């Protein structure tokens, strides 16, 4: 299992919320970061989670594919951020 998904499940985040979070992450990464901050994850778990997301885009791709979402939207969002 993807370590980002595993950490979210460990914090009792529902599958629906996880899927919704990654959908937001593929469409609007900045909004997703705000959403992650509102999940009620303790700071000692939240900081490593944010670092994982920011520093390892391959984990995002892996999680998106694991959840059955469209990875092409991640690529489009990445292009938007680079402009």
C-alpha positions, -999 to 999 in steps of 0.1 A, spaced: 0 0 0 11 35 -8 27 52 23 6 83 19 -26 63 18 -14 41 47 -7 72 69 -41 86 61 -58 53 69 -38 50 101 -54 84 111 -88 69 105 -95 90 74 -123 73 54 -117 58 20 -141 83 5 -122 112 20 -89 98 8 -102 94 -27 -116 129 -26 -83 143 -13 -64 127 -42 -90 139 -67 -84 175 -53 -46 169 -54 -48 160 -91 -69 191 -99 -56 217 -75 -26 208 -54 -27 240 -33 -63 234 -23 -54 198 -14 -27 210 10 -54 231 28 -77 202 29 -50 179 44 -45 205 71 -82 203 80 -84 165 84 -75 167 121 -42 148 117 -19 155 147 10 178 139 37 151 145 20 130 117 10 159 95 45 173 90 59 140 77 28 135 55 32 170 39 70 164 34 62 130 17 37 147 -7 59 176 -15 92 158 -19 81 126 -37 57 132 -66 61 95 -76 42 86 -44 13 108 -56 13 90 -89 14 57 -72 -15 66 -49 -36 81 -78 -32 49 -98 -39 27 -67 -71 46 -62 -81 43 -98 -80 80 -106 -68 97 -138 -31 105 -135 -32 128 -166 -49 154 -144 -18 153 -121 4 162 -151 -20 190 -161 -19 204 -125 19 202 -125 21 222 -157 -2 249 -142 21 252 -112 52 256 -134 37 286 -152 
